[in-house]
Amino acid sequence: MAGTARTQVILICSECKEQNYFTDKNKKLHPDRMEVKKYCPTCKKTTVHREKK
Ligand SMILES: [Zn+2]
């Protein structure tokens, strides 16, 4: 099947370390650790979320 290169990743708030988002990514398109600005309900603001390894 095409598209099986996608890997599930967990996005963690860089401030409170809460695991807020589950997503998947294509490792060929994004070989590096992802950093995404998303709303954190714990911090009650938008923070940088990093991929958990
Ligand atoms: Zn947070």
PDB file of the backbone (N, CA, C, O) and the ligand in Angstrom, with CONECT records:
HET     ZN  A 101       1
ATOM      1  N   MET A   1       0.826  -1.201   0.000  1.00  0.00           N
ATOM      2  CA  MET A   1       0.000   0.000   0.000  1.00  0.00           C
ATOM      3  C   MET A   1       0.863   1.254   0.000  1.00  0.00           C
ATOM      4  O   MET A   1       1.856   1.317   0.724  1.00  0.00           O
ATOM      5  N   ALA A   2       0.506   2.237  -0.786  1.00  0.00           N
ATOM      6  CA  ALA A   2       1.196   3.519  -0.743  1.00  0.00           C
ATOM      7  C   ALA A   2       0.800   4.258   0.538  1.00  0.00           C
ATOM      8  O   ALA A   2      -0.290   4.062   1.076  1.00  0.00           O
ATOM      9  N   GLY A   3       1.702   5.100   1.007  1.00  0.00           N
ATOM     10  CA  GLY A   3       1.388   5.906   2.182  1.00  0.00           C
ATOM     11  C   GLY A   3       1.707   5.239   3.501  1.00  0.00           C
ATOM     12  O   GLY A   3       1.391   5.789   4.556  1.00  0.00           O
ATOM     13  N   THR A   4       2.318   4.078   3.475  1.00  0.00           N
ATOM     14  CA  THR A   4       2.632   3.425   4.735  1.00  0.00           C
ATOM     15  C   THR A   4       3.870   4.002   5.398  1.00  0.00           C
ATOM     16  O   THR A   4       4.269   3.558   6.475  1.00  0.00           O
ATOM     17  N   ALA A   5       4.489   5.005   4.745  1.00  0.00           N
ATOM     18  CA  ALA A   5       5.656   5.639   5.359  1.00  0.00           C
ATOM     19  C   ALA A   5       5.257   6.597   6.476  1.00  0.00           C
ATOM     20  O   ALA A   5       6.115   7.140   7.172  1.00  0.00           O
ATOM     21  N   ARG A   6       3.962   6.799   6.643  1.00  0.00           N
ATOM     22  CA  ARG A   6       3.531   7.724   7.688  1.00  0.00           C
ATOM     23  C   ARG A   6       3.699   7.081   9.062  1.00  0.00           C
ATOM     24  O   ARG A   6       3.419   5.899   9.264  1.00  0.00           O
ATOM     25  N   THR A   7       4.161   7.895   9.981  1.00  0.00           N
ATOM     26  CA  THR A   7       4.458   7.429  11.329  1.00  0.00           C
ATOM     27  C   THR A   7       3.654   8.246  12.322  1.00  0.00           C
ATOM     28  O   THR A   7       3.573   9.469  12.202  1.00  0.00           O
ATOM     29  N   GLN A   8       3.065   7.587  13.290  1.00  0.00           N
ATOM     30  CA  GLN A   8       2.321   8.332  14.296  1.00  0.00           C
ATOM     31  C   GLN A   8       3.287   9.007  15.270  1.00  0.00           C
ATOM     32  O   GLN A   8       4.241   8.397  15.754  1.00  0.00           O
ATOM     33  N   VAL A   9       3.014  10.261  15.538  1.00  0.00           N
ATOM     34  CA  VAL A   9       3.858  11.013  16.462  1.00  0.00           C
ATOM     35  C   VAL A   9       2.972  11.673  17.523  1.00  0.00           C
ATOM     36  O   VAL A   9       1.789  11.932  17.300  1.00  0.00           O
ATOM     37  N   ILE A  10       3.570  11.932  18.660  1.00  0.00           N
ATOM     38  CA  ILE A  10       2.905  12.633  19.752  1.00  0.00           C
ATOM     39  C   ILE A  10       3.526  14.018  19.859  1.00  0.00           C
ATOM     40  O   ILE A  10       4.749  14.161  19.864  1.00  0.00           O
ATOM     41  N   LEU A  11       2.675  15.037  19.946  1.00  0.00           N
ATOM     42  CA  LEU A  11       3.168  16.405  20.082  1.00  0.00           C
ATOM     43  C   LEU A  11       3.014  16.841  21.530  1.00  0.00           C
ATOM     44  O   LEU A  11       1.934  16.763  22.114  1.00  0.00           O
ATOM     45  N   ILE A  12       4.131  17.303  22.092  1.00  0.00           N
ATOM     46  CA  ILE A  12       4.185  17.644  23.507  1.00  0.00           C
ATOM     47  C   ILE A  12       4.415  19.138  23.661  1.00  0.00           C
ATOM     48  O   ILE A  12       5.267  19.715  22.986  1.00  0.00           O
ATOM     49  N   CYS A  13       3.656  19.758  24.547  1.00  0.00           N
ATOM     50  CA  CYS A  13       3.855  21.168  24.849  1.00  0.00           C
ATOM     51  C   CYS A  13       5.255  21.377  25.420  1.00  0.00           C
ATOM     52  O   CYS A  13       5.666  20.679  26.346  1.00  0.00           O
ATOM     53  N   SER A  14       5.980  22.342  24.862  1.00  0.00           N
ATOM     54  CA  SER A  14       7.357  22.572  25.305  1.00  0.00           C
ATOM     55  C   SER A  14       7.402  23.257  26.664  1.00  0.00           C
ATOM     56  O   SER A  14       8.462  23.316  27.288  1.00  0.00           O
ATOM     57  N   GLU A  15       6.271  23.775  27.133  1.00  0.00           N
ATOM     58  CA  GLU A  15       6.283  24.493  28.416  1.00  0.00           C
ATOM     59  C   GLU A  15       5.840  23.612  29.575  1.00  0.00           C
ATOM     60  O   GLU A  15       6.478  23.604  30.627  1.00  0.00           O
ATOM     61  N   CYS A  16       4.747  22.869  29.390  1.00  0.00           N
ATOM     62  CA  CYS A  16       4.241  22.054  30.496  1.00  0.00           C
ATOM     63  C   CYS A  16       4.444  20.555  30.266  1.00  0.00           C
ATOM     64  O   CYS A  16       4.152  19.746  31.146  1.00  0.00           O
ATOM     65  N   LYS A  17       4.936  20.193  29.103  1.00  0.00           N
ATOM     66  CA  LYS A  17       5.245  18.792  28.751  1.00  0.00           C
ATOM     67  C   LYS A  17       3.997  17.916  28.662  1.00  0.00           C
ATOM     68  O   LYS A  17       4.085  16.690  28.716  1.00  0.00           O
ATOM     69  N   GLU A  18       2.858  18.546  28.526  1.00  0.00           N
ATOM     70  CA  GLU A  18       1.625  17.777  28.364  1.00  0.00           C
ATOM     71  C   GLU A  18       1.562  17.208  26.941  1.00  0.00           C
ATOM     72  O   GLU A  18       1.966  17.861  25.978  1.00  0.00           O
ATOM     73  N   GLN A  19       1.055  15.999  26.832  1.00  0.00           N
ATOM     74  CA  GLN A  19       0.911  15.379  25.507  1.00  0.00           C
ATOM     75  C   GLN A  19      -0.453  15.753  24.946  1.00  0.00           C
ATOM     76  O   GLN A  19      -1.456  15.110  25.255  1.00  0.00           O
ATOM     77  N   ASN A  20      -0.485  16.787  24.128  1.00  0.00           N
ATOM     78  CA  ASN A  20      -1.762  17.377  23.726  1.00  0.00           C
ATOM     79  C   ASN A  20      -2.279  16.856  22.402  1.00  0.00           C
ATOM     80  O   ASN A  20      -3.493  16.800  22.202  1.00  0.00           O
ATOM     81  N   TYR A  21      -1.403  16.475  21.495  1.00  0.00           N
ATOM     82  CA  TYR A  21      -1.856  16.161  20.138  1.00  0.00           C
ATOM     83  C   TYR A  21      -1.224  14.877  19.630  1.00  0.00           C
ATOM     84  O   TYR A  21      -0.038  14.613  19.831  1.00  0.00           O
ATOM     85  N   PHE A  22      -2.046  14.100  18.971  1.00  0.00           N
ATOM     86  CA  PHE A  22      -1.556  12.926  18.262  1.00  0.00           C
ATOM     87  C   PHE A  22      -1.754  13.188  16.774  1.00  0.00           C
ATOM     88  O   PHE A  22      -2.829  13.598  16.337  1.00  0.00           O
ATOM     89  N   THR A  23      -0.722  12.950  16.025  1.00  0.00           N
ATOM     90  CA  THR A  23      -0.804  13.182  14.594  1.00  0.00           C
ATOM     91  C   THR A  23       0.069  12.159  13.898  1.00  0.00           C
ATOM     92  O   THR A  23       0.671  11.295  14.536  1.00  0.00           O
ATOM     93  N   ASP A  24       0.129  12.264  12.617  1.00  0.00           N
ATOM     94  CA  ASP A  24       1.061  11.409  11.889  1.00  0.00           C
ATOM     95  C   ASP A  24       1.786  12.247  10.861  1.00  0.00           C
ATOM     96  O   ASP A  24       1.298  13.301  10.453  1.00  0.00           O
ATOM     97  N   LYS A  25       2.932  11.791  10.447  1.00  0.00           N
ATOM     98  CA  LYS A  25       3.725  12.558   9.491  1.00  0.00           C
ATOM     99  C   LYS A  25       4.397  11.601   8.533  1.00  0.00           C
ATOM    100  O   LYS A  25       4.553  10.409   8.796  1.00  0.00           O
ATOM    101  N   ASN A  26       4.783  12.172   7.421  1.00  0.00           N
ATOM    102  CA  ASN A  26       5.540  11.429   6.425  1.00  0.00           C
ATOM    103  C   ASN A  26       7.022  11.670   6.700  1.00  0.00           C
ATOM    104  O   ASN A  26       7.510  12.792   6.564  1.00  0.00           O
ATOM    105  N   LYS A  27       7.724  10.626   7.083  1.00  0.00           N
ATOM    106  CA  LYS A  27       9.135  10.794   7.461  1.00  0.00           C
ATOM    107  C   LYS A  27      10.001  11.241   6.293  1.00  0.00           C
ATOM    108  O   LYS A  27      11.067  11.826   6.488  1.00  0.00           O
ATOM    109  N   LYS A  28       9.541  10.966   5.085  1.00  0.00           N
ATOM    110  CA  LYS A  28      10.326  11.414   3.935  1.00  0.00           C
ATOM    111  C   LYS A  28      10.205  12.912   3.738  1.00  0.00           C
ATOM    112  O   LYS A  28      11.149  13.568   3.296  1.00  0.00           O
ATOM    113  N   LEU A  29       9.027  13.456   4.072  1.00  0.00           N
ATOM    114  CA  LEU A  29       8.831  14.896   3.929  1.00  0.00           C
ATOM    115  C   LEU A  29       9.347  15.642   5.142  1.00  0.00           C
ATOM    116  O   LEU A  29       9.800  16.781   5.030  1.00  0.00           O
ATOM    117  N   HIS A  30       9.279  14.989   6.331  1.00  0.00           N
ATOM    118  CA  HIS A  30       9.667  15.658   7.572  1.00  0.00           C
ATOM    119  C   HIS A  30      10.625  14.769   8.354  1.00  0.00           C
ATOM    120  O   HIS A  30      10.243  14.202   9.377  1.00  0.00           O
ATOM    121  N   PRO A  31      11.858  14.640   7.889  1.00  0.00           N
ATOM    122  CA  PRO A  31      12.797  13.751   8.578  1.00  0.00           C
ATOM    123  C   PRO A  31      13.214  14.273   9.943  1.00  0.00           C
ATOM    124  O   PRO A  31      13.634  13.497  10.802  1.00  0.00           O
ATOM    125  N   ASP A  32      13.102  15.579  10.153  1.00  0.00           N
ATOM    126  CA  ASP A  32      13.523  16.163  11.429  1.00  0.00           C
ATOM    127  C   ASP A  32      12.367  16.213  12.408  1.00  0.00           C
ATOM    128  O   ASP A  32      11.209  16.023  12.037  1.00  0.00           O
ATOM    129  N   ARG A  33      12.693  16.468  13.650  1.00  0.00           N
ATOM    130  CA  ARG A  33      11.668  16.584  14.686  1.00  0.00           C
ATOM    131  C   ARG A  33      10.758  17.767  14.391  1.00  0.00           C
ATOM    132  O   ARG A  33      11.217  18.870  14.096  1.00  0.00           O
ATOM    133  N   MET A  34       9.460  17.510  14.478  1.00  0.00           N
ATOM    134  CA  MET A  34       8.495  18.564  14.168  1.00  0.00           C
ATOM    135  C   MET A  34       8.376  19.553  15.331  1.00  0.00           C
ATOM    136  O   MET A  34       8.476  19.188  16.502  1.00  0.00           O
ATOM    137  N   GLU A  35       8.162  20.800  14.964  1.00  0.00           N
ATOM    138  CA  GLU A  35       7.818  21.825  15.952  1.00  0.00           C
ATOM    139  C   GLU A  35       6.625  22.596  15.411  1.00  0.00           C
ATOM    140  O   GLU A  35       6.702  23.213  14.348  1.00  0.00           O
ATOM    141  N   VAL A  36       5.524  22.557  16.147  1.00  0.00           N
ATOM    142  CA  VAL A  36       4.299  23.181  15.675  1.00  0.00           C
ATOM    143  C   VAL A  36       3.732  24.055  16.782  1.00  0.00           C
ATOM    144  O   VAL A  36       3.722  23.669  17.951  1.00  0.00           O
ATOM    145  N   LYS A  37       3.263  25.231  16.403  1.00  0.00           N
ATOM    146  CA  LYS A  37       2.585  26.083  17.375  1.00  0.00           C
ATOM    147  C   LYS A  37       1.120  25.672  17.443  1.00  0.00           C
ATOM    148  O   LYS A  37       0.392  25.744  16.453  1.00  0.00           O
ATOM    149  N   LYS A  38       0.703  25.239  18.632  1.00  0.00           N
ATOM    150  CA  LYS A  38      -0.679  24.805  18.829  1.00  0.00           C
ATOM    151  C   LYS A  38      -1.164  25.295  20.183  1.00  0.00           C
ATOM    152  O   LYS A  38      -0.390  25.639  21.076  1.00  0.00           O
ATOM    153  N   TYR A  39      -2.491  25.306  20.285  1.00  0.00           N
ATOM    154  CA  TYR A  39      -3.078  25.739  21.554  1.00  0.00           C
ATOM    155  C   TYR A  39      -2.916  24.643  22.609  1.00  0.00           C
ATOM    156  O   TYR A  39      -3.243  23.482  22.360  1.00  0.00           O
ATOM    157  N   CYS A  40      -2.420  25.009  23.765  1.00  0.00           N
ATOM    158  CA  CYS A  40      -2.284  24.074  24.870  1.00  0.00           C
ATOM    159  C   CYS A  40      -3.357  24.368  25.913  1.00  0.00           C
ATOM    160  O   CYS A  40      -3.355  25.456  26.490  1.00  0.00           O
ATOM    161  N   PRO A  41      -4.271  23.441  26.175  1.00  0.00           N
ATOM    162  CA  PRO A  41      -5.336  23.698  27.160  1.00  0.00           C
ATOM    163  C   PRO A  41      -4.807  23.801  28.584  1.00  0.00           C
ATOM    164  O   PRO A  41      -5.464  24.396  29.438  1.00  0.00           O
ATOM    165  N   THR A  42      -3.646  23.239  28.856  1.00  0.00           N
ATOM    166  CA  THR A  42      -3.049  23.333  30.192  1.00  0.00           C
ATOM    167  C   THR A  42      -2.449  24.718  30.414  1.00  0.00           C
ATOM    168  O   THR A  42      -2.660  25.335  31.458  1.00  0.00           O
ATOM    169  N   CYS A  43      -1.699  25.200  29.424  1.00  0.00           N
ATOM    170  CA  CYS A  43      -1.102  26.539  29.513  1.00  0.00           C
ATOM    171  C   CYS A  43      -2.127  27.631  29.179  1.00  0.00           C
ATOM    172  O   CYS A  43      -1.913  28.805  29.478  1.00  0.00           O
ATOM    173  N   LYS A  44      -3.238  27.231  28.560  1.00  0.00           N
ATOM    174  CA  LYS A  44      -4.284  28.162  28.132  1.00  0.00           C
ATOM    175  C   LYS A  44      -3.758  29.225  27.181  1.00  0.00           C
ATOM    176  O   LYS A  44      -4.161  30.387  27.227  1.00  0.00           O
ATOM    177  N   LYS A  45      -2.847  28.793  26.322  1.00  0.00           N
ATOM    178  CA  LYS A  45      -2.330  29.696  25.290  1.00  0.00           C
ATOM    179  C   LYS A  45      -1.666  28.852  24.212  1.00  0.00           C
ATOM    180  O   LYS A  45      -1.511  27.640  24.360  1.00  0.00           O
ATOM    181  N   THR A  46      -1.279  29.506  23.136  1.00  0.00           N
ATOM    182  CA  THR A  46      -0.583  28.805  22.062  1.00  0.00           C
ATOM    183  C   THR A  46       0.888  28.685  22.411  1.00  0.00           C
ATOM    184  O   THR A  46       1.550  29.675  22.722  1.00  0.00           O
ATOM    185  N   THR A  47       1.386  27.471  22.355  1.00  0.00           N
ATOM    186  CA  THR A  47       2.791  27.223  22.680  1.00  0.00           C
ATOM    187  C   THR A  47       3.405  26.362  21.578  1.00  0.00           C
ATOM    188  O   THR A  47       2.700  25.836  20.717  1.00  0.00           O
ATOM    189  N   VAL A  48       4.711  26.231  21.620  1.00  0.00           N
ATOM    190  CA  VAL A  48       5.396  25.335  20.689  1.00  0.00           C
ATOM    191  C   VAL A  48       5.235  23.902  21.179  1.00  0.00           C
ATOM    192  O   VAL A  48       5.512  23.589  22.337  1.00  0.00           O
ATOM    193  N   HIS A  49       4.789  23.056  20.289  1.00  0.00           N
ATOM    194  CA  HIS A  49       4.669  21.625  20.593  1.00  0.00           C
ATOM    195  C   HIS A  49       5.727  20.876  19.799  1.00  0.00           C
ATOM    196  O   HIS A  49       5.907  21.100  18.602  1.00  0.00           O
ATOM    197  N   ARG A  50       6.412  19.995  20.483  1.00  0.00           N
ATOM    198  CA  ARG A  50       7.477  19.247  19.824  1.00  0.00           C
ATOM    199  C   ARG A  50       7.127  17.776  19.753  1.00  0.00           C
ATOM    200  O   ARG A  50       6.400  17.234  20.585  1.00  0.00           O
ATOM    201  N   GLU A  51       7.664  17.170  18.745  1.00  0.00           N
ATOM    202  CA  GLU A  51       7.451  15.737  18.548  1.00  0.00           C
ATOM    203  C   GLU A  51       8.155  14.945  19.639  1.00  0.00           C
ATOM    204  O   GLU A  51       9.318  15.199  19.953  1.00  0.00           O
ATOM    205  N   LYS A  52       7.448  13.993  20.209  1.00  0.00           N
ATOM    206  CA  LYS A  52       8.063  13.100  21.183  1.00  0.00           C
ATOM    207  C   LYS A  52       8.755  11.980  20.448  1.00  0.00           C
ATOM    208  O   LYS A  52       8.205  11.398  19.513  1.00  0.00           O
ATOM    209  N   LYS A  53       9.985  11.677  20.884  1.00  0.00           N
ATOM    210  CA  LYS A  53      10.729  10.596  20.249  1.00  0.00           C
ATOM    211  C   LYS A  53      10.537   9.313  21.036  1.00  0.00           C
ATOM    212  O   LYS A  53      11.084   8.274  20.666  1.00  0.00           O
TER     213      LYS A  53
HETATM  214 ZN    ZN A 101       1.363  23.522  27.915  1.00  0.00          ZN2+
END
